Amino acid sequence: MTELTLQKDAALAAIADAASLEALDEQRVAALGKKGWVSLALKTLGQMSPEQRQEAAPAIQAVRAEIASAIEAKKAALEAAELESQLASETLDLTLPAPVRPQGSVHPVSQVMDELAEIFADLGFAVATGPEIEDDWHNFTALNMDESHPARAMHDTFYFPDAVPDGGQPASSSEALGQKKMLLRTHTSPVQIRSMKEQGAPIRLIAPGRVYRSDSDATHTPMFHQVEGLVVDRDIHLGHLKWTLETFFKAFFEREDITLRLRPSYFPFTEPSVEVDVGYSNEGNRRVVGGHGDAEGHDWMELGGSGMVNRRVLEMAGVDPDEYQGFAFGLGIDRIAMLKYGMNDLRAFFDGDPRWLSHYGFGAVDQPTLSAGVGAPS
Ligand code: FA5
């Protein structure tokens, strides 16, 4: 047994000295592996007399257990040390600037949407959304344009094909099936209806989003962006609309000399209706907002439609028009982006050309804030 004790002491010393998990595993194989000295010692039990075995077996088993638990303990210690040194070598100083410029850039339309939300939030407006696949009741009928209304034709609508009942004949129209016609919304105004039906009055919101019309030239694209504004409360009048738009445009264009022209117009869902134009001048081939549109070297650009919400629309959205009045506006986001950031062709907005984006895009981590000026840092 002395030999076994000597072997055990040598093995325990080697285990304690093992500098790595590999070195430790070598010790495990040398002692406990199939041909290891502990395993060989166990095999000798078969050749012993019962008396000898009774004495030797517990001693060998005790050595075996001692070696196994020493290996286990050393393994845990080596693993903890390895983790420690990995953590020490991988420290990250979060206060250091990012080593590489973040990839990608923010599209001017997304930037302008963030700017809108920031400015209107300061005026107490919430942000609402609605579906881009809309039914014709929300897009037209509830906005005081019933099926025969001529204004529907002005919207160049993309309709979905009529639904066909399972195994049945195609119906001449969805209406005949008692279904609503589905379409790609032509403006953000249906969000007015959805929000009033959901929340009732008073209400104060903007609803930015994509809209679709079959239309394309330098200032018209088949998909473009609008922001709807809606305020419904007691004693609301046209003066509130004008002040809101002026305050918004001054903050958005970051200049005080903004002149708005409210031109009498017609929308079935507002009464009276006014179109909103802004004065600008041409500098080179760039339009610069500011000044009176009738002044020398100046002109007007139409940015959107607006007016007092028609009482029939309030009724259809479940709001009592004798108690509440409201104003609404719808602005072309792409147009105001062009005017602020100096692009002259709207179609390039949606070409996905990386050169255009790297020229007109905004830093991926910049957030517009009122305190820093809503425009991106120059
Ligand atoms: C409307 O869409 C009304 N819903 C706006 C409104 C809302 C009026 C609330 C009253 C109350 P209009 O069709 O004029 O109105 O479009 C509004 C703005 O969207 C336009 O002034 C223009 O800036 C922009 N716009 C219209 N068509 C296009 C297009 N194809 N491409 C880019 N911008 C467009």
Residues whose N, C-alpha, C, O or C-beta is under 5 A from the ligand:
A	BS01	FA5	T186 H187 S189 D215 T219 H220 T221 F224 F267 T270 E302 L303 G304 G305 S306 G307 A328 F329 G330 L331 G332 R335
